[in-house]
Amino acid sequence: MPAAKDKIRLRLRIDVDREAAIGPGKIALLEAIIETGSISAAARELGMSYRRAWLLIEDINSRLRKPAVTRAKGGKQGGSSAVTETGMELVRLFRNVEATAYSRSLPDIRALTELLAK
């Protein structure tokens, strides 16, 4: 068994056909927008450019029937963004799938780590 200090993690990405549709980075971005209310603040929090963040949001929105994020134009106080109900559901479902995959895979992940060189 790995020592208690070892951190085992599983990274999940859901692909549609051959394209990466949704993964931990896009979900983290949505969560950061929920937290900050802003794409630019979320991008700063995650250490990415605003342009990169906006391209990721456009990609997410283009894959859904309803947008995950809406935004208001900037003004004196700057713009704001909101994660929609669809976006919230996307985050919830992804985190549920991730948690289920991890919990059911934990014994095998631990066994795999025993095979790894220290």
Summary of the structure (lengths in Angstrom):
residues: 118
radius of gyration: 17.2
end to end distance: 12.0
largest distance: 57.3
contacts: 293
relative contact order: 0.17
helix: 56%
strand: 13%
